[in-house]
């Protein structure tokens, strides 16, 4: 009986994976093409903003991509910010070698909005007007796929009635209780969404999912520590406070990693 239940759970996981994977893959294809063929040429012409609308209200998703979760709109914004070469290096060091900040947002139906709205914002830091982005295309490719799968998972959760109409995000990496709430106890099931996105990324990069989970949260830890250093330099934190918060942060990150790795095994054993 136990084996039968395990096989049935694996079958359900594969079915969900197939549906979301196909939509993620097809959306990824049209957004990535828009980035290469529209956004980058516009940047090279001196423009600093480009918007791609993958789905408008009351219209199908472009290329007639299926919309089983009744998503109302999908917007993708690309922005470029010129910074000095020295600031660019600092940005790369802080941001794990990636020259952009990205924010993906899921907005639940409310008021006149009948279905979920998905928004993706990429802000690229560039040191020169003629910056060649081709060296980062592969990393951007993987990042985009991960974020699409994440937000589509929230749309599916909403469609199935498994989440409340509550937005969820983390604004302060140094807020220990906020980190726990966001990653472990969010009204949106962030654990499922993060793991699915990371899984698709792992498939594309041919890397181990457990290592990708570990790397992601290690990166969050390092950013939070960098923020603490700045607070210490400005006098907002004392050395004893830094030490205590560092230990609390490390304990929290290790707990999150353990829970995510365990759940990843359940989802993709």
Secondary structure, 3 states (H helix, E strand, C coil): CHHHHHHHHHHHHHHHHHHHHHHHHHHHHHHHHHHHHHHHHHHHCCCCEEEEEEECCCCCCHHHCCCCCCCCEEEEEEEEEECCHHHHHHHHHHCCCCCEEEEEEEECCECCECCCEEEEEEEEEECCCCCCHHHHHHHHHHHHHHHHHHHHHHHHHHHCCCCCCCCCCCCCCCCHHHHHHHHHCCCCCHHHHHHHHHHHHHHHHCCCHHHHHHHHHHHHHHHHHHHHHHHHHCCCCCHHHHHHHHHHHHHHHHHHHHHHHHHHHHHCC
